[in-house]
Structure formats: C-alpha cells, structure tokens
C-alpha cells in the first residue's frame, strides 16, 4: 500500500517557498508475511521402479542416487553442515520404515597425513551424525559425536543408531595408554535426534580404531566391531553399556614375529542366520570367520585374498560371500558351504579403481563402490552379474565414494 502525504503551506511560508505545487512524501506500508521464513525448496526424490541406491561422496559433500534396475545415477544432492568446507559424508544407514537415513560426517585430516587410511582416521575435528528425510534429504536432526566416525548402522527394528570411531590419531598419540587410545561406540536414540538440542549419545569405550559394525537382529542389542588397532573382534552389549567389552583376537598372536604384519580387521559382515561373522583383515589380506555360538574364530575356514579385503555382502541364503579387494582391485566370490568349491575372483582394475564395498540385490545385481583416486578422479558404482561377475553397467559418482545403501520403491 502506498500513501501520499503533502507538506503544508505553513511550512512552505516559513521558508518563503510557494505552496502551489508541493512534492509528495511517499509512505510504504506492507502486510505481514504469511509464508515460511526459510521455505524448503528441495525437490522431492522419486524412487524409481526397482528401488534406488544411496551413495556417499565423501570429498564432494554429496549423495548420489543410483537406480537399481539400470545402475544409472539419476540424481545428486548436496549434504553436510557447511557449504564451504568439506564435511566428509562417510557412511550411511537407511531406516525405510521411519522415512529417514543417517549419514556420518567424518571431517578429513587437514594436516596432510599419509598412508592407506590417511583421508580418514587422522582428523581432530568432532564428527556429526545427521538424520535426513528420505523424500528430499532435508535435515531432520543432527548430533555431535567424536572425531573420525567410521561406520554407522541402524538396528533392524529402528530403535538404535550405532556409530564407531576409526580414530587412528587417538591410537597413535597414546601408544602406552590403552584406555586413552580406545575409541568408542556412540549409541543414539533415533527419536532423540533433532535439529537443535539433540540428546547426547551413550558412549561405550571399545578398542583402538574401531570401524566396521554388525548388529544382532532385530533389536541390535549386541554389536560386533572390527578393532583395527587391536587385531580383534569386539563384542559389545548395547543393552548394558557398563558391561565389559569382550575382545576376541582374530588370529594367533604375531607380535613376536618381526617379519609378519598385523591382521588389521577393518570390516565385518554378519551372515543372514546370524551364526557367522565374516571379518575382512586388510593388513594380512584374509577373510576370517567367527562362529557366534562358540565365540571363536574357525581357523579352517580362513580365506586368503591376493588384495586387501573390504566390505563384503552375503547372499540371502548364506551360501556365498562377495568381497572386494584392493591392490590388486578385484571382486571375489567365496563359497561358504562345504561343497562350494574354491573362491572365484575377477580383476576389475580397468573399470574400478579401489573397490571398497559390495552390496547385493538379488534382482538387479551386485553393486560395487569404487573409490577412485580419492582426490581428483570421480568414483564409480559398478553393477555386476552375481554369477559371472561380468559388468552389466557402470555409473560415475562423486569424489571418494564410500558407502551404498538400498532403498525399496515405496519407502517413506
């Protein structure tokens, strides 16, 4: 609304000016704004037929969306807390029933550390877990955790979110103090994660440089954790945070042998029947199998790989395990049953630089996340035939992709 007002002749006379044609003074009056102060303009994510894969691009601060049916990338969305610096979206877990996904932000080391795990594990910045809406990836909440969050998983019933901390710096800075060197598990209540004032997570000291996690089903009352710095598998009672954490060595003690490397357990994969935990050991280049009932590793089932093994995937019937390896870059199919025969591998170096994770979709194929050079070259997601291991399709994603989680059509 515009209102015009005029100077009176009294004022004009006082200044010896003519009042025959006064200049108007314009006054603008606006009605109250009735919309949202910060409207959500994020486009809705339409999950394609067959479902989608969610891929974290650690050094692009994005999430890539992959159509499971075709293997194509059909979308990319920015994520994180700071639009300027790198937040490092590292791992991802999906709660389809709750309409949310959880990403761990693991800020990269800015001091220029070197080594195979230099990009993560050496930061001094506290990490975060963000809860994002599945329909458009808007932020539903966030909670601060410790530096260098490693894996993030959610229990099958959606009641617990659990985060490990692959804190190599803490371990290296405290070589003579085991308690100080231990990283923790952060246990979060999904309903307590909000945009502001989220409840602090329960922290359980576990082991040095904890990384991959597998949770018992359905309630996630027990966690099995790869302890890279302790050459052990940790068994953690999440229902009783004060209970003693049990560390089971992944193999015979090699510390007295100056020529043998450590095992370096990095990833864990629970079998569908929950009877077996497969542990990928990147330093000794072998996959070892933990029997849950006896609480011991079965030495007779150890599989030696040419390259360093990372995050693998079981078939639904538990008969086969797919494991990607690095240097050389291969995908290995391991038959777990007695009549399965020898492992079969395929070198995928020409198509996939640094394969890091395998995710199996029985209908659409075996998906492999390829890290790329972790700096300048975008990564990839390959879709392979589970039987022949031949490539069906490939999609370029962002810099340093790390994780892959499936979302079924109709989720939310």
C-alpha positions in Angstrom: 0.0 0.0 0.0 1.3 3.5 -0.9 0.1 6.6 0.9 0.9 10.1 -0.5 1.2 13.0 2.0 1.9 16.7 1.3 3.8 19.4 3.1 1.5 22.1 4.5 1.6 25.7 3.3 2.6 26.8 6.8 5.9 25.1 6.4 6.2 26.5 2.9 5.5 30.0 4.1 8.1 29.7 6.7 10.7 29.0 4.1 9.4 31.7 1.7 8.5 29.0 -0.8 5.5 28.7 -3.0 2.9 26.1 -1.9 1.3 25.8 -5.3 2.9 22.5 -6.3 4.2 20.6 -3.2 6.3 17.4 -3.6 4.6 14.3 -2.2 6.2 12.2 0.5 5.6 8.5 -0.2 5.0 6.2 2.7 5.0 2.4 2.0 3.1 0.0 4.3 3.4 -3.7 3.9 1.2 -6.5 5.2 2.6 -9.2 7.4 4.4 -12.0 5.6 2.4 -15.2 6.0 4.8 -17.7 4.4 7.7 -19.7 5.9 10.8 -17.7 6.7 13.0 -20.4 5.2 10.9 -22.4 2.8 12.1 -25.9 1.8 12.8 -25.8 -1.9 14.5 -29.2 -2.1 13.0 -31.2 -5.0 11.3 -34.4 -4.0 13.1 -37.7 -4.6 11.1 -40.0 -6.8 12.3 -43.5 -6.1 12.4 -45.3 -9.5 10.8 -48.7 -10.1 13.1 -51.4 -8.7 14.4 -49.1 -5.9 17.5 -46.9 -5.5 20.9 -47.0 -4.0 22.2 -44.1 -1.9 26.0 -43.5 -2.3 28.0 -41.1 -0.1 30.6 -39.0 -2.0 33.0 -38.1 0.8 35.0 -35.4 -0.8 32.2 -33.9 -2.9 29.8 -33.4 0.0 27.1 -35.0 -2.0 24.9 -38.1 -2.1 24.5 -39.9 -5.4 21.3 -41.7 -6.2 21.5 -44.9 -8.3 18.6 -46.6 -10.0 19.0 -50.3 -9.0 17.2 -51.5 -12.1 19.6 -49.9 -14.6 22.6 -49.0 -12.5 22.4 -45.3 -13.7 22.9 -42.3 -11.5 19.6 -40.3 -11.7 20.3 -37.7 -9.1 22.8 -36.0 -6.9 22.1 -33.9 -3.7 24.3 -31.7 -1.5 24.6 -32.8 2.1 26.6 -31.6 5.2 26.7 -28.8 7.6 29.0 -26.3 6.0 28.5 -25.2 2.3 32.2 -24.1 2.1 34.4 -26.7 3.7 34.4 -30.4 3.3 32.1 -32.3 5.8 33.1 -35.7 4.5 29.8 -37.8 4.4 31.4 -41.2 5.1 28.9 -44.0 5.9 25.1 -44.2 5.5 22.3 -46.3 7.1 18.7 -46.3 6.0 15.6 -46.5 8.1 12.9 -47.1 5.4 10.1 -47.6 8.0 11.0 -44.3 9.7 11.4 -42.4 6.4 15.0 -41.4 7.2 18.6 -42.1 6.5 21.6 -41.4 8.7 25.0 -40.2 7.4 28.2 -39.9 9.4 30.2 -36.8 8.7 33.9 -37.6 9.1 36.0 -34.5 8.5 39.2 -35.1 6.6 42.6 -34.6 8.1 43.9 -31.2 7.2 47.4 -31.8 8.5 48.5 -33.9 5.5 48.9 -37.3 7.0 50.0 -40.1 4.7 49.2 -43.8 4.5 46.4 -46.1 3.2 43.9 -44.6 5.8 45.1 -41.0 5.8 42.0 -39.5 4.3 40.0 -40.6 7.4 41.2 -41.6 10.8 43.6 -38.7 11.4 41.2 -35.7 12.0 41.0 -33.7 15.2 37.5 -32.3 14.4 34.5 -33.8 16.1 32.2 -35.6 13.7 28.4 -35.5 13.3 25.6 -37.8 12.5 22.8 -36.2 10.5 19.3 -37.6 10.2 17.9 -36.8 6.7 14.4 -37.3 5.3 14.2 -39.9 2.6 11.8 -37.9 0.5 14.1 -34.9 -0.2 17.2 -35.3 2.1 16.2 -32.3 4.3 17.9 -32.3 7.7 15.6 -33.7 10.4 18.3 -33.5 13.1 21.9 -33.9 14.0 24.1 -35.0 16.9 27.7 -34.4 17.6 29.9 -37.5 18.0 33.7 -37.9 18.4 36.4 -37.3 15.8 36.7 -39.7 12.9 33.4 -41.6 12.8 33.8 -44.8 11.0 30.7 -46.9 10.4 27.1 -46.0 11.1 24.4 -48.7 11.3 20.8 -48.9 12.5 19.1 -51.9 14.2 16.6 -53.8 12.2 13.8 -52.6 14.4 14.9 -48.9 14.0 15.5 -48.5 17.8 19.2 -47.9 17.8 21.7 -46.0 15.6 25.3 -47.0 16.4 28.5 -45.2 15.3 32.1 -46.4 15.5 35.1 -44.1 15.5 38.1 -45.1 13.4 40.3 -42.8 15.4 43.9 -43.7 14.3 45.2 -40.4 15.7 44.0 -41.2 19.2 45.6 -44.6 19.0 48.9 -43.3 17.7 49.0 -40.5 20.2 48.6 -42.8 23.2 50.9 -45.8 22.5 51.4 -46.7 26.1 47.9 -45.9 27.5 45.3 -48.4 26.3 42.4 -46.6 27.9 43.3 -43.3 26.4 43.9 -45.0 23.0 40.5 -46.6 22.8 37.8 -45.2 20.6 34.2 -45.6 21.4 30.8 -46.6 20.1 28.2 -43.9 20.1 24.7 -45.2 20.7 21.9 -42.9 19.6 18.2 -42.9 20.0 16.7 -42.0 16.6 13.7 -40.2 18.2 16.0 -38.1 20.3 17.9 -36.7 17.2 16.5 -33.2 16.5 17.7 -30.0 14.7 18.7 -28.4 18.0 19.4 -29.8 21.4 19.7 -33.5 20.4 20.3 -35.8 23.3 24.0 -36.7 23.7 24.7 -40.3 22.6 25.7 -43.0 25.0 29.5 -43.6 24.6 31.0 -47.0 25.2 34.8 -47.3 25.1 35.6 -50.3 22.9 39.0 -50.6 21.3 41.7 -48.9 19.3 40.5 -47.6 15.9 37.1 -49.3 15.8 35.5 -49.5 12.4 33.0 -51.9 10.8 29.9 -52.8 12.9 27.4 -55.6 12.6 24.3 -55.6 14.9 22.3 -58.6 16.2 18.8 -58.7 14.9 16.2 -57.5 15.3 16.9 -55.1 18.3 20.6 -54.5 17.9 21.3 -55.5 21.5 24.7 -56.8 20.6 27.4 -55.2 18.4 30.3 -57.0 16.7 33.0 -54.5 15.9 36.2 -54.7 13.8 39.1 -53.4 16.0 41.8 -52.4 13.5 44.3 -51.3 16.2 43.8 -54.4 18.4 43.7 -57.1 15.8 40.4 -58.2 17.4 36.7 -58.5 17.1 34.9 -56.7 19.9 31.6 -58.0 21.3 29.6 -55.2 22.9 26.4 -55.5 25.0 24.5 -52.4 23.9 21.6 -53.2 26.3 24.1 -52.8 29.2 26.6 -50.0 28.4 28.5 -50.8 31.6 29.1 -54.4 30.7 32.6 -55.5 30.0 33.6 -55.4 26.3 35.0 -58.7 25.1 37.9 -58.6 22.6 38.4 -61.8 20.6 41.8 -62.0 18.7 41.1 -62.5 15.0 44.1 -64.9 14.9 47.2 -66.2 16.6 49.5 -63.5 18.2 52.1 -62.5 15.6 53.7 -59.7 17.7 56.8 -61.8 18.3 57.4 -62.3 14.6 59.2 -59.2 13.2 58.5 -60.3 9.6 54.8 -60.8 9.9 52.3 -57.9 9.6 49.3 -57.4 11.9 45.9 -58.5 10.7 44.1 -55.1 10.6 40.4 -56.1 10.9 38.5 -53.4 9.1 35.0 -54.6 8.1 32.5 -57.1 9.5 29.6 -58.9 7.7 27.0 -60.9 9.6 25.5 -63.9 7.9 21.7 -63.9 7.3 21.2 -66.6 10.0 23.4 -64.6 12.5 25.6 -67.6 13.1 28.7 -66.3 11.4 30.6 -63.0 11.3 33.0 -62.6 8.4 35.9 -60.3 9.2 37.9 -58.6 6.4 41.6 -58.1 7.5 43.2 -55.6 5.3 46.8 -55.9 6.5 47.1 -59.7 6.5 44.8 -59.9 3.3 42.5 -62.6 4.5 38.8 -63.1 5.5 38.3 -64.9 8.8 35.1 -66.4 10.1 33.8 -66.0 13.6 31.4 -68.6 15.0 28.9 -66.8 17.2 27.8 -69.9 19.1 31.3 -70.9 20.3 32.7 -67.4 20.4 35.8 -68.4 18.5 37.3 -68.0 15.0 37.3 -71.1 12.9 40.9 -71.2 11.5 39.9 -73.9 9.0 37.6 -71.5 7.1 40.1 -68.7 6.7 40.2 -67.4 3.1 43.4 -65.7 1.9 42.9 -62.9 -0.7 45.6 -61.5 -3.1 44.4 -57.9 -2.3 43.3 -56.2 0.8 39.6 -57.2 1.5 37.0 -54.6 2.4 33.2 -54.5 3.0 31.5 -57.6 1.6 28.0 -58.9 1.0 26.3 -62.2 1.8 23.7 -63.9 -0.4 20.3 -64.2 1.4 20.8 -68.0 1.9 24.2 -67.5 3.4 25.9 -69.8 0.9 28.2 -67.2 -0.7 30.1 -64.1 0.3 31.2 -61.4 -2.2 34.3 -59.4 -1.1 36.0 -56.5 -3.0 39.8 -56.2 -2.6 42.3 -53.5 -3.3 45.8 -53.8 -4.9 45.0 -55.7 -6.9 41.5 -54.4 -7.5 39.2 -57.5 -7.7 35.9 -58.9 -6.7 36.0 -62.3 -5.0 33.1 -64.8 -4.7 33.6 -67.0 -1.7 31.5 -70.2 -1.4 30.9 -70.7 2.3 29.2 -74.1 2.2 31.4 -77.3 2.2 30.6 -78.1 -1.5 31.0 -74.6 -2.8 34.5 -75.1 -4.2 37.4 -72.7 -4.4 36.9 -68.9 -4.4 36.5 -67.2 -7.8 37.8 -63.7 -8.5 37.8 -61.2 -11.3 40.2 -58.4 -11.8 38.2 -55.2 -12.3 41.1 -52.7 -12.2 40.4 -51.3 -15.7 36.8 -50.5 -14.7 37.0 -49.9 -10.9 39.8 -48.2 -9.1 39.9 -49.2 -5.4 36.7 -51.2 -4.9 35.6 -50.6 -1.4 32.2 -52.1 -0.8 29.9 -54.7 -2.3 26.1 -54.7 -2.0 23.9 -57.5 -3.4 20.4 -57.0 -4.8 19.2 -60.4 -5.9 17.0 -59.0 -8.6 19.2 -56.3 -10.1 22.8 -57.4 -9.5 25.9 -57.0 -7.4 26.8 -53.3 -6.8 30.5 -52.3 -6.2 31.5 -48.9 -4.9 34.8 -47.8 -6.5 36.7 -45.1 -4.6 38.7 -43.8 -7.5 41.9 -42.0 -6.6 40.3 -40.3 -3.6 41.4 -36.9 -4.7 40.6 -35.7 -8.3 39.0 -38.6 -10.2 35.3 -39.3 -9.6 34.5 -42.7 -8.3 32.1 -45.2 -9.8 29.4 -47.7 -9.0 29.6 -50.9 -11.0 26.7 -53.3 -11.4 27.9 -56.9 -11.9 26.3 -60.2 -12.7 26.4 -62.1 -9.4 27.1 -65.4 -11.2 29.7 -64.5 -13.9 31.0 -61.3 -12.2 30.8 -59.5 -15.5 29.9 -55.9 -15.6 26.3 -55.0 -16.6 26.5 -51.2 -16.2 28.5 -48.5 -14.5 27.8 -45.0 -13.2 30.2 -42.2 -12.4 29.5 -40.6 -9.0 31.4 -38.0 -6.8 34.8 -37.9 -5.3 35.8 -40.7 -3.0 32.5 -42.6 -2.7 32.4 -44.8 0.4 29.1 -46.3 1.2 26.0 -47.8 -0.5 22.5 -48.4 1.0 19.4 -49.7 -0.8 16.0 -48.1 -0.6 13.0 -50.0 -1.9 10.3 -48.4 -4.1 7.5 -47.1 -1.9 9.7 -46.4 1.1 8.8 -43.4 3.2 
